[in-house]
């Protein structure tokens, strides 16, 4: 049936009404951190989600939605962003829910506790979130073992890898590469800079790309949020990626904000409040790239109109997280 057929539309509205009226109210009475942990717990057991997907037609298949990103063929342009399935434990359930691809991670080299709680704050009026997770992780060895065991491959899996040095990012790339379809590189500041120093993401990128020249899977570079604030620096980063044969970019609109309710008293803003900034950043990246590299958009996407706006701005596909919570 066509993607927008009456049968699919009725099924979607049943599912949405159940979520909005039955599930979301009690979840939102809990703290954001508790709801996040609860949602991950119920997604650890895949059979109910397989049955739901079959009953409600959640697994979308329509040739009009097929898209290409970074050398990958995707059944649809809407994927799940990194941050939800950090340790690759929920793939069986998440692969049933209609996403065109799943991004797991960030996968860190060693186990990390992350920042003190609270780590999440909701802004329901704009369907937004502030987070200060601090990249908690069970470590690369744990994540790679989960990826190795995952056999029910229905959608493409992209692993987002993190690390504070070029060496750890490169070793992470090659460790996860055999088990995924593409690898997304997060350029992270080590947070140990002296006063007056600045994080040189261009130098780190250059070092990483030199170390992964022998790669066999597509490399995707996540442009740091701070870099998007400087058009010249973003242009230089994009040009270096193109010269090195990087297959794709992830471009978002997140920004740091003060938030006294977070354990760290500041966090990164996501969701509807950053929609315009994300759209502008994707448009700028597309103008710089001029079709020479694939772009994935992220930030503030809450409905089909938002997806279409990102695609018209120059993205090949998008991934989301906040809308997975709100809608």
SERO-4910 file (N, C-alpha, C, O; in steps of 0.05 Angstrom, whole numbers):
BEGIN
 pado doro    nc1    nc2    nc3   cac1   cac2   cac3    cc1    cc2    cc3    oc1    oc2    oc3
  Unk    A     17    -24      0      0      0      0     17     25      0     40     24     10
  Unk    A      7     47    -12     23     72    -10     27     80     19     12     73     37
  Unk    A     49     94     23     57    103     49     35    118     64     31    115     88
  Unk    A     21    135     49      1    152     61    -27    141     57    -47    156     57
  Unk    A    -30    115     54    -56    103     50    -73    106     75    -63    110     97
  Unk    A    -99    103     72   -118    106     94   -113     86    116   -114     92    140
  Unk    A   -106     61    108   -102     40    129    -78     47    146    -79     43    170
  Unk    A    -56     55    133    -33     62    149    -38     86    167    -30     87    190
  Unk    A    -53    106    156    -58    130    171    -75    124    196    -70    136    217
  Unk    A    -95    107    193   -112    100    216    -95     85    237    -98     90    261
  Unk    A    -78     67    228    -60     53    246    -42     72    261    -38     69    286
  Unk    A    -31     91    247    -13    110    259    -28    126    281    -18    130    303
  Unk    A    -52    135    274    -67    151    294    -75    135    318    -75    146    340
  Unk    A    -81    109    315    -86     93    338    -62     91    356    -64     95    381
  Unk    A    -39     87    344    -14     85    360     -8    111    374     -1    111    397
  Unk    A    -10    134    359     -4    160    371    -24    166    393    -15    177    414
  Unk    A    -49    161    389    -69    167    410    -64    151    435    -66    162    457
  Unk    A    -56    126    432    -50    109    455    -26    120    470    -25    122    495
  Unk    A     -6    129    455     18    139    468     12    165    482     19    169    506
  Unk    A     -2    184    468     -7    210    480    -25    209    504    -21    223    524
  Unk    A    -46    192    503    -66    192    524    -60    172    547    -68    177    569
  Unk    A    -46    150    541    -42    129    561    -13    128    571     -9    126    595
  Unk    A      6    129    553     34    124    561     48    150    570     62    151    590
  Unk    A     46    171    553     62    195    558     56    209    585     74    217    598
  Unk    A     30    212    592     25    226    617     39    215    642     52    230    657
  Unk    A     37    188    647     52    178    670     82    180    667     96    184    687
  Unk    A     92    176    643    121    179    638    130    207    644    152    211    656
  Unk    A    114    227    637    122    255    641    118    264    670    127    285    678
  Unk    A    104    247    687    103    253    715    129    245    729    135    254    751
  Unk    A    143    227    716    170    219    727    190    240    717    185    255    699
  Unk    A    213    240    730    234    257    720    243    247    693    239    224    686
  Unk    A    255    265    677    264    258    651    285    235    652    285    217    635
  Unk    A    302    236    672    322    215    674    310    188    680    318    167    669
  Unk    A    289    187    698    276    162    704    260    151    680    260    127    675
  Unk    A    247    169    666    232    160    642    251    149    621    245    129    608
  Unk    A    273    162    618    293    153    598    303    125    605    304    108    588
  Unk    A    309    120    631    318     93    639    295     73    636    300     50    629
  Unk    A    270     81    642    248     62    640    243     55    611    239     31    604
  Unk    A    244     74    593    240     69    565    262     49    554    256     31    539
  Unk    A    286     53    563    307     35    554    302      7    565    308    -13    552
  Unk    A    292      5    590    286    -21    602    265    -37    586    269    -61    581
  Unk    A    243    -23    578    222    -38    565    230    -45    536    217    -62    524
  Unk    A    250    -32    525    259    -38    498    280    -60    498    290    -67    476
  Unk    A    288    -69    521    308    -91    521    296   -118    512    310   -135    503
  Unk    A    269   -120    515    256   -145    507    242   -141    481    222   -125    480
  Unk    A    251   -153    460    241   -147    433    214   -158    425    200   -145    409
  Unk    A    206   -182    434    181   -194    423    157   -177    423    143   -176    403
  Unk    A    150   -161    444    126   -144    443    128   -123    421    108   -116    409
  Unk    A    152   -113    416    155    -93    395    153   -104    367    144    -91    349
  Unk    A    162   -129    364    158   -142    338    128   -146    333    119   -142    310
  Unk    A    113   -154    354     84   -158    350     70   -131    344     52   -130    328
  Unk    A     78   -110    359     67    -84    354     73    -75    325     55    -64    312
  Unk    A     97    -79    316    104    -70    289     87    -85    268     79    -73    249
  Unk    A     83   -111    273     67   -126    254     38   -118    254     25   -116    234
  Unk    A     27   -113    279     -1   -106    282     -7    -78    271    -29    -74    260
  Unk    A     11    -59    276      6    -31    269     19    -22    243     17      1    236
  Unk    A     33    -40    230     45    -32    204     67    -11    208     69      7    191
  Unk    A     83    -14    229    104      6    234    128      4    216    143     23    212
  Unk    A    132    -20    204    155    -23    187    147    -13    159    133    -27    144
  Unk    A    157     10    152    149     24    128    166     14    104    190     11    106
  Unk    A    152      8     82    165     -1     58    151     11     34    129      4     27
  Unk    A    164     31     22    153     44     -1    176     55    -18    193     69     -8
  Unk    A    178     48    -43    201     56    -60    204     86    -61    226     96    -67
  Unk    A    182    101    -57    184    131    -58    201    142    -35    210    165    -37
  Unk    A    204    126    -14    219    136      9    248    127      9    264    136     26
  Unk    A    255    109     -9    283     99    -10    302    123    -14    296    140    -31
  Unk    A    324    122      0    343    144     -3    371    134      0    376    112     10
  Unk    A    390    150     -9    418    143     -7    432    164     10    429    188      8
  Unk    A    449    154     29    465    171     46    492    158     51    493    135     60
  Unk    A    513    172     44    540    163     50    546    135     39    559    119     52
  Unk    A    535    130     15    539    104      3    521     82     13    523     59      4
  Unk    A    503     88     31    484     69     42    457     72     28    448     94     23
  Unk    A    443     50     23    416     50     13    397     47     37    399     27     52
  Unk    A    380     66     42    363     66     65    333     63     56    325     75     36
  Unk    A    317     48     72    289     45     64    273     70     69    251     73     58
  Unk    A    283     89     85    269    114     90    288    134    100    310    127    109
  Unk    A    281    160     99    300    181    106    301    189    136    316    206    143
  Unk    A    285    176    153    283    183    181    296    162    198    287    139    198
  Unk    A    317    169    213    331    150    230    331    160    259    323    182    265
  Unk    A    341    142    276    344    149    304    373    159    309    392    146    300
  Unk    A    375    181    323    401    193    328    416    179    350    404    164    366
  Unk    A    442    183    351    458    173    373    448    185    399    438    207    400
  Unk    A    453    170    421    446    180    447    425    163    462    424    163    486
  Unk    A    408    149    446    388    132    459    398    104    464    396     94    486
  Unk    A    409     92    443    420     65    446    451     67    448    466     58    431
  Unk    A    460     78    470    488     84    474    506     59    473    528     59    463
  Unk    A    495     37    485    511     13    489    503    -10    471    510    -33    475
  Unk    A    487     -4    450    479    -23    429    463    -46    440    464    -69    430
  Unk    A    447    -41    461    432    -63    474    403    -65    465    390    -84    471
  Unk    A    394    -46    449    365    -44    443    359    -48    413    337    -41    404
  Unk    A    378    -58    398    376    -58    369    353    -76    360    339    -69    340
  Unk    A    348    -98    373    327   -116    364    300   -103    364    285   -105    345
  Unk    A    294    -89    386    268    -75    388    267    -50    370    247    -46    356
  Unk    A    288    -34    371    288     -9    356    286    -14    325    274      2    311
  Unk    A    296    -36    316    296    -42    288    268    -49    278    263    -51    254
  Unk    A    249    -53    296    221    -59    289    204    -34    285    181    -37    276
  Unk    A    213    -11    292    196     12    296    194     31    272    183     53    274
  Unk    A    204     23    249    200     38    225    222     58    218    219     72    198
  Unk    A    244     59    233    266     77    226    280     67    201    281     43    196
  Unk    A    289     86    185    304     79    162    333     71    168    346     57    152
  Unk    A    343     79    191    369     70    201    370     76    231    354     92    241
  Unk    A    390     64    244    394     69    273    422     77    277    441     65    266
  Unk    A    426     98    293    453    107    301    457    100    330    441    109    348
  Unk    A    477     84    336    482     75    364    507     91    374    523    100    359
  Unk    A    508     92    401    531    106    413    521    132    426    497    137    428
  Unk    A    540    150    434    569    147    427    582    124    442    578    120    466
  Unk    A    598    109    427    614     87    439    641     98    447    656    108    430
  Unk    A    646     97    473    671    108    483    692     85    488    684     62    490
  Unk    A    717     92    488    738     71    490    736     55    516    739     31    515
  Unk    A    731     68    538    730     55    564    703     61    578    690     81    570
  Unk    A    695     45    597    671     52    612    673     79    626    694     87    636
  Unk    A    650     94    624    649    121    636    622    123    651    602    114    641
  Unk    A    623    135    674    597    140    688    582    163    676    557    162    676
  Unk    A    596    183    666    582    207    656    580    228    677    593    227    698
  Unk    A    564    249    671    561    271    690    542    265    713    527    245    711
  Unk    A    543    281    734    524    276    756    495    281    748    490    297    729
  Unk    A    477    267    761    448    272    756    439    297    770    452    306    789
  Unk    A    417    309    760    401    303    736    417    310    710    433    328    709
  Unk    A    411    293    690    425    297    664    406    306    642    415    314    621
  Unk    A    380    306    648    360    313    627    339    332    640    330    328    662
  Unk    A    332    353    625    310    371    633    292    374    608    302    379    586
  Unk    A    266    372    613    246    376    591    236    405    590    235    419    610
  Unk    A    230    413    565    216    438    560    192    432    543    193    436    519
  Unk    A    170    422    555    148    411    539    135    432    521    124    425    500
  Unk    A    136    458    528    122    478    512    135    480    484    121    489    466
  Unk    A    160    473    481    173    474    455    182    446    446    196    443    426
  Unk    A    173    425    461    182    398    455    212    397    452    223    387    433
  Unk    A    225    407    473    255    408    473    266    395    498    251    389    517
  Unk    A    292    391    498    306    379    520    333    393    524    345    403    505
  Unk    A    343    394    549    371    401    554    384    376    565    372    363    583
  Unk    A    407    369    556    421    346    566    449    352    574    463    369    562
  Unk    A    459    338    595    487    340    603    496    312    610    506    307    632
  Unk    A    492    294    591    498    265    596    527    260    604    533    245    622
  Unk    A    546    274    590    574    269    595    583    243    583    602    230    594
  Unk    A    571    235    561    577    210    546    582    185    565    604    174    565
  Unk    A    561    178    580    564    153    596    566    129    576    553    130    555
  Unk    A    581    109    584    585     87    566    595     62    581    609     65    601
  Unk    A    587     39    572    597     14    583    623      6    569    635    -15    575
  Unk    A    633     23    551    658     18    538    656      4    511    636     -9    505
  Unk    A    677      7    496    677     -3    468    675    -34    467    661    -44    450
  Unk    A    689    -48    484    688    -77    483    660    -87    487    652   -106    474
  Unk    A    646    -75    506    618    -84    511    601    -78    487    585    -95    478
  Unk    A    603    -54    475    586    -47    453    592    -64    428    574    -73    414
  Unk    A    618    -70    423    625    -86    400    614   -114    403    605   -126    383
  Unk    A    614   -125    427    603   -152    431    573   -152    426    562   -171    415
  Unk    A    558   -131    434    529   -129    429    525   -127    399    506   -140    388
  Unk    A    541   -112    385    538   -109    355    544   -136    342    530   -144    323
  Unk    A    564   -150    352    571   -176    340    549   -196    342    545   -213    324
  Unk    A    534   -195    364    512   -214    369    487   -208    354    469   -225    351
  Unk    A    484   -183    345    459   -174    333    456   -186    305    473   -180    287
  Unk    A    436   -203    301    434   -217    275    409   -210    260    408   -215    236
  Unk    A    389   -198    273    364   -192    259    366   -165    245    351   -146    251
  Unk    A    384   -163    226    390   -138    212    367   -131    193    364   -144    172
  Unk    A    352   -110    199    330   -101    182    336    -73    170    328    -67    148
  Unk    A    351    -58    186    357    -31    177    387    -27    180    401    -42    194
  Unk    A    397     -6    167    426      0    169    433      9    197    417     24    210
  Unk    A    456      1    207    466      9    233    490     27    229    510     19    216
  Unk    A    490     50    241    512     69    241    522     71    270    506     77    288
  Unk    A    548     67    274    559     69    301    572     96    304    590    104    289
  Unk    A    563    111    324    576    137    331    598    131    351    592    120    373
  Unk    A    622    138    345    645    133    363    655    159    374    656    180    360
  Unk    A    663    158    399    674    182    413    701    176    424    710    153    426
  Unk    A    715    197    431    742    195    443    755    222    442    745    240    428
  Unk    A    776    225    458    788    251    461    815    254    447    827    275    449
  Unk    A    823    233    433    848    234    418    843    221    391    825    205    387
  Unk    A    860    228    372    858    216    345    863    186    346    851    170    332
  Unk    A    881    178    364    888    149    366    864    133    375    858    112    364
  Unk    A    849    143    396    826    128    406    803    128    386    789    108    383
  Unk    A    800    150    372    778    151    352    785    132    329    767    118    319
  Unk    A    809    131    320    817    113    298    814     84    306    804     68    291
  Unk    A    823     77    330    821     49    339    791     42    342    784     19    337
  Unk    A    775     61    352    747     56    354    734     51    327    717     33    324
  Unk    A    742     66    307    731     63    280    736     34    271    718     21    261
  Unk    A    761     25    273    767     -2    262    755    -24    279    750    -46    269
  Unk    A    750    -19    305    738    -40    322    709    -45    315    700    -67    316
  Unk    A    694    -23    310    666    -26    304    660    -31    275    639    -42    268
  Unk    A    678    -24    257    673    -25    229    663    -52    218    645    -52    202
  Unk    A    673    -75    227    664   -100    216    634   -106    223    622   -124    210
  Unk    A    623    -93    242    597   -100    253    575    -80    246    552    -84    254
  Unk    A    581    -59    231    561    -38    224    563    -31    195    581    -40    181
  Unk    A    545    -14    186    545     -6    158    560     20    153    569     26    131
  Unk    A    563     36    174    577     61    172    586     70    200    575     61    220
  Unk    A    606     87    201    617     97    227    616    127    227    627    140    210
  Unk    A    603    138    248    601    167    252    621    175    273    621    165    295
  Unk    A    637    195    266    659    204    284    651    229    298    644    249    285
  Unk    A    651    229    324    645    253    340    672    265    349    687    252    364
  Unk    A    677    289    340    701    303    348    696    316    375    680    335    377
  Unk    A    709    306    396    703    315    424    726    330    436    749    323    433
  Unk    A    719    351    450    739    366    465    746    351    491    728    341    504
  Unk    A    772    348    497    780    334    521    774    347    547    777    336    569
  Unk    A    764    372    547    757    387    571    780    390    591    776    391    615
  Unk    A    804    391    580    828    395    597    844    419    587    869    420    591
  Unk    A    831    437    573    845    459    561    853    480    583    838    485    601
  Unk    A    876    492    579    884    513    597    869    539    590    858    541    568
  Unk    A    869    558    608    856    584    603    866    597    577    890    599    573
  Unk    A    848    605    560    856    618    535    859    599    512    861    608    489
  Unk    A    861    573    517    864    553    495    837    547    483    816    550    495
  Unk    A    837    538    458    813    531    444    816    502    432    838    493    425
  Unk    A    793    489    431    793    462    420    797    464    390    781    477    376
  Unk    A    817    450    379    824    451    351    812    426    337    826    406    334
  Unk    A    787    428    330    773    405    318    784    399    290    783    376    281
  Unk    A    794    419    276    805    414    249    831    398    250    835    380    234
  Unk    A    847    404    270    872    388    272    866    360    281    878    341    270
  Unk    A    847    356    299    839    329    308    827    314    284    834    291    280
  Unk    A    810    327    269    798    314    245    820    304    226    819    282    217
  Unk    A    839    322    220    860    315    201    875    291    210    882    273    194
  Unk    A    882    290    236    897    267    247    880    241    245    891    220    238
  Unk    A    854    243    252    837    219    251    836    209    222    839    185    218
  Unk    A    831    227    203    827    218    176    852    205    164    851    186    149
  Unk    A    875    215    172    900    202    164    903    174    175    914    156    161
  Unk    A    893    170    199    896    144    212    876    123    202    880     99    206
  Unk    A    854    132    189    833    113    180    833    111    150    812    104    138
  Unk    A    855    118    137    856    116    107    849     88     97    839     85     75
  Unk    A    856     68    113    851     40    104    823     30    109    818      6    108
  Unk    A    804     48    116    777     40    123    763     27     99    769     32     76
  Unk    A    744      9    106    728     -4     85    699      3     86    684     -4     68
  Unk    A    690     17    107    662     25    110    661     56    109    680     70    114
  Unk    A    637     67    102    634     96    100    640    110    127    632    101    148
  Unk    A    655    131    125    660    149    148    642    173    146    639    185    125
  Unk    A    629    179    169    612    203    171    623    220    194    629    210    215
  Unk    A    625    245    189    636    264    209    614    281    220    600    294    205
  Unk    A    611    280    246    591    297    260    604    324    265    624    326    280
  Unk    A    594    345    252    605    372    256    599    381    284    575    383    291
  Unk    A    619    388    300    613    398    327    595    422    327    596    439    309
  Unk    A    578    423    348    559    446    350    573    473    349    563    491    337
  Unk    A    595    475    363    609    500    364    620    508    336    621    532    330
  Unk    A    627    489    320    638    494    294    617    506    276    623    523    259
  Unk    A    591    499    280    570    510    263    566    540    268    553    553    252
  Unk    A    577    550    290    574    578    297    594    595    281    592    620    281
  Unk    A    613    582    268    633    597    252    632    587    223    643    566    217
  Unk    A    619    602    205    616    592    177    643    586    164    645    567    149
  Unk    A    664    603    169    690    598    156    702    572    166    713    556    150
  Unk    A    700    567    192    711    542    203    696    518    193    707    497    187
  Unk    A    669    520    192    653    498    182    660    493    152    661    470    144
  Unk    A    664    513    137    671    510    109    698    495    106    701    477     89
  Unk    A    717    502    123    743    489    122    741    460    130    753    442    118
  Unk    A    725    454    150    721    426    159    708    410    137    716    387    132
  Unk    A    688    421    124    674    406    102    694    401     79    694    379     68
  Unk    A    710    421     72    729    417     50    749    395     57    756    379     39
  Unk    A    758    394     81    777    374     89    764    346     88    777    326     80
  Unk    A    739    344     96    725    319     94    723    309     65    727    286     59
  Unk    A    716    328     47    713    321     19    740    312      8    741    292     -7
  Unk    A    761    326     14    787    319      3    796    291     13    810    277     -2
  Unk    A    788    284     37    796    258     49    777    235     41    781    213     51
  Unk    A    757    241     25    739    219     17    718    211     38    708    189     37
  Unk    A    713    229     57    692    223     77    665    221     62    660    236     44
  Unk    A    649    202     70    624    196     55    601    214     63    583    219     47
  Unk    A    601    224     88    577    239     97    584    257    120    604    254    134
  Unk    A    566    276    125    567    295    147    541    294    163    520    289    151
  Unk    A    543    298    189    520    302    205    520    331    214    540    340    226
  Unk    A    499    346    209    497    374    215    473    380    232    451    372    225
  Unk    A    477    392    255    455    398    274    454    427    281    466    444    269
  Unk    A    439    432    302    435    460    311    436    463    341    428    484    352
  Unk    A    446    442    355    448    444    385    466    466    394    485    474    381
  Unk    A    459    476    418    476    497    430    476    494    460    457    484    472
  Unk    A    498    503    472    500    502    501    484    524    515    483    547    505
  Unk    A    471    516    536    454    536    551    458    532    581    465    509    590
  Unk    A    455    553    597    455    549    626    428    536    635    407    543    625
  Unk    A    430    516    653    406    503    663    411    494    692    423    473    696
  Unk    A    402    510    712    409    504    740    397    477    750    406    467    770
  Unk    A    377    466    735    366    441    744    383    416    737    378    395    747
  Unk    A    402    420    719    421    399    712    443    396    733    450    416    746
  Unk    A    454    372    735    475    367    755    499    384    749    514    392    768
  Unk    A    504    390    724    528    407    716    521    436    713    538    453    708
  Unk    A    495    443    717    485    471    715    486    482    687    479    506    683
  Unk    A    493    466    667    491    475    639    489    450    622    497    428    630
  Unk    A    478    453    598    474    430    581    472    438    552    476    462    545
  Unk    A    465    419    535    461    424    506    431    423    500    417    405    508
  Unk    A    422    443    485    394    445    479    388    429    453    402    430    434
  Unk    A    366    413    454    357    397    432    327    401    428    313    411    446
  Unk    A    316    393    405    288    393    401    278    417    386    293    431    373
  Unk    A    251    423    389    238    443    374    251    471    376    250    486    357
  Unk    A    263    477    398    275    503    402    299    509    384    307    532    381
  Unk    A    311    488    373    334    492    355    328    487    326    346    486    309
  Unk    A    302    483    320    294    476    292    305    496    272    317    488    252
  Unk    A    301    522    276    310    542    256    340    542    253    350    544    230
  Unk    A    354    540    275    384    540    273    394    515    258    412    517    242
  Unk    A    382    492    264    390    468    250    385    470    220    402    462    204
  Unk    A    362    480    213    355    483    185    374    502    171    382    497    148
  Unk    A    381    524    184    400    543    172    428    530    169    441    535    149
  Unk    A    436    514    189    462    501    187    463    481    164    483    479    150
  Unk    A    442    465    161    441    446    139    442    460    112    456    452     94
  Unk    A    427    482    110    427    497     85    455    508     79    464    508     56
  Unk    A    469    519     99    496    529     95    515    507     87    531    510     69
  Unk    A    513    484    101    531    461     94    526    452     66    545    445     51
  Unk    A    501    451     57    494    443     30    506    462      9    515    454    -12
  Unk    A    505    488     15    516    508     -4    546    505     -5    558    508    -27
  Unk    A    559    499     17    588    495     17    595    470      2    614    469    -14
  Unk    A    580    448      7    587    422     -4    581    420    -34    595    407    -49
  Unk    A    560    434    -43    552    434    -71    550    405    -83    559    400   -105
  Unk    A    537    388    -67    532    361    -77    555    342    -76    553    319    -86
  Unk    A    578    350    -64    602    333    -64    603    314    -41    620    297    -41
  Unk    A    585    316    -22    585    298      1    556    297     12    542    317     11
  Unk    A    548    274     22    521    271     33    519    285     60    538    287     75
  Unk    A    495    295     66    489    309     91    466    297    105    445    291     93
  Unk    A    469    292    131    447    284    148    440    307    166    458    318    180
  Unk    A    415    314    167    406    336    184    396    327    211    387    304    213
  Unk    A    398    344    231    389    336    258    382    361    274    396    382    272
  Unk    A    360    360    289    354    382    306    326    394    302    321    406    281
  Unk    A    308    389    321    282    402    321    262    389    302    241    401    295
  Unk    A    267    365    293    249    352    274    227    337    289    232    318    304
  Unk    A    202    347    286    180    335    301    158    324    284    140    311    295
  Unk    A    158    329    258    137    318    241    147    317    212    170    324    206
  Unk    A    129    308    194    137    304    166    145    330    153    163    330    136
  Unk    A    131    352    160    138    378    148    167    386    155    181    397    138
  Unk    A    175    380    179    203    386    187    223    369    171    244    379    163
  Unk    A    216    344    167    233    326    151    236    338    123    258    340    112
  Unk    A    213    345    110    214    355     83    230    381     81    244    386     62
  Unk    A    228    398    102    243    423    102    273    417    102    288    430     88
  Unk    A    281    397    118    310    390    119    319    379     92    341    385     82
  Unk    A    302    362     79    310    351     54    312    373     32    330    372     16
  Unk    A    293    392     33    294    414     14    318    432     19    329    444      0
  Unk    A    327    433     44    351    450     50    377    437     41    397    450     40
  Unk    A    376    411     34    400    398     24    408    372     38    428    360     30
  Unk    A    393    364     58    399    338     71    389    315     55    369    317     41
  Unk    A    404    293     56    395    267     44    376    253     62    358    238     53
  Unk    A    380    256     89    364    242    109    366    258    135    381    277    136
  Unk    A    351    249    155    353    262    181    353    241    203    344    218    198
  Unk    A    363    248    226    359    231    249    348    248    272    353    272    274
  Unk    A    334    235    291    320    250    312    322    234    338    328    210    338
  Unk    A    317    248    360    317    237    387    294    249    403    277    234    414
  Unk    A    293    275    405    273    288    422    245    281    413    227    276    430
  Unk    A    240    280    387    213    273    377    205    245    383    182    238    385
  Unk    A    225    227    387    220    200    395    208    199    423    193    181    430
  Unk    A    215    219    439    205    222    466    177    235    466    159    226    480
  Unk    A    175    258    452    151    274    454    128    263    436    104    265    444
  Unk    A    135    252    413    114    244    394    115    214    386     99    205    370
***
